[in-house]
Amino acid sequence: MAIGIFAVLFAAVSVVSVLGILLLFLLKEEKGQKICLYIMGAWGMCIAAFHGLSLPGNWIGGQIAAWGLGLMSAAGIVVCAGAEGEEKRQLASILVAVSIAGGVLRLFSIV
């Protein structure tokens, strides 16, 4: 029973992540892009926290990698908050997307 619940949870995390990354790059209006970026940035930090806190205490390298992906998402939010042009918003979107993709792949033990 518990394995089925985890399978549904992983599927939900994957779907939300893929849809969020798609929205991050497909939205046209600036306000929608910023809102999506902030939400997906928080989502990336949550994924990093899920992975970082699920590892045993003596797996320091894995925890550092997980928290590093969360910090990449936080850096994307900071870049977006100080963004003046379209290039910086695109950089922030790329940082958040890489953070989410890396976090999901690490969560699934692919990377």
C-alpha positions in Angstrom: 0.0 0.0 0.0 2.8 2.5 0.9 4.6 1.8 -2.3 1.5 2.7 -4.3 1.2 6.0 -2.4 4.9 6.8 -3.1 4.3 6.0 -6.8 1.4 8.4 -6.9 3.5 11.0 -5.1 6.4 10.7 -7.5 4.0 10.9 -10.5 2.5 14.0 -9.0 5.9 15.6 -8.4 6.9 14.8 -12.0 3.7 16.2 -13.6 3.8 19.4 -11.5 7.5 19.9 -12.4 7.1 19.3 -16.1 4.0 21.5 -16.4 5.7 24.2 -14.3 8.8 24.3 -16.4 6.7 24.4 -19.6 4.7 27.4 -18.2 7.9 29.0 -17.1 9.1 29.3 -20.7 5.8 29.5 -22.6 4.0 32.3 -20.7 4.2 35.6 -22.6 3.2 38.3 -20.2 5.8 39.6 -17.7 3.6 39.4 -14.6 2.6 35.8 -15.3 6.3 34.9 -15.9 7.3 36.4 -12.5 4.5 34.7 -10.6 5.3 31.3 -12.2 9.0 31.8 -11.6 8.4 32.5 -7.9 6.1 29.5 -7.5 8.4 27.2 -9.3 11.4 28.6 -7.4 9.7 27.6 -4.1 8.8 24.3 -5.7 12.5 23.7 -6.5 13.5 24.5 -2.9 10.8 22.1 -1.7 12.1 19.3 -3.9 15.6 20.0 -2.6 14.4 19.8 1.0 12.5 16.6 0.3 15.7 15.0 -1.1 18.2 16.6 1.4 16.1 15.6 4.5 15.4 12.1 3.2 19.1 11.1 3.1 20.9 9.6 6.1 23.0 12.0 8.2 26.3 10.5 7.1 25.7 11.0 3.4 27.1 14.5 3.4 28.0 14.7 -0.3 24.4 13.8 -1.3 22.9 16.3 1.1 25.3 19.1 -0.1 24.3 18.3 -3.7 20.6 18.4 -2.9 20.8 21.7 -0.9 23.0 23.1 -3.7 20.1 22.5 -6.2 17.8 24.3 -3.8 20.2 27.2 -3.6 20.3 27.4 -7.4 16.5 27.9 -7.3 16.9 30.6 -4.6 19.5 32.3 -6.8 17.0 32.3 -9.7 14.5 34.1 -7.5 17.1 36.7 -6.4 18.1 37.2 -10.1 14.4 37.7 -11.1 13.8 40.1 -8.2 16.6 42.3 -9.4 15.9 41.7 -13.1 15.8 44.8 -15.3 15.7 43.1 -18.8 14.4 40.1 -20.5 17.8 38.4 -20.5 18.0 38.4 -16.7 14.5 36.9 -16.5 15.5 34.2 -18.9 18.6 33.5 -16.8 16.5 33.3 -13.7 14.1 30.9 -15.5 17.0 28.7 -16.6 18.4 28.6 -13.1 15.0 27.5 -11.7 14.4 25.0 -14.4 17.8 23.4 -14.0 17.2 23.3 -10.2 13.8 21.6 -10.6 15.0 19.1 -13.3 18.1 18.2 -11.3 16.1 17.8 -8.1 13.5 15.5 -9.7 16.3 13.4 -11.3 18.1 13.1 -8.0 14.9 12.3 -6.2 14.3 9.4 -8.7 18.0 8.3 -8.2 18.8 8.9 -11.9 21.6 11.4 -11.3 
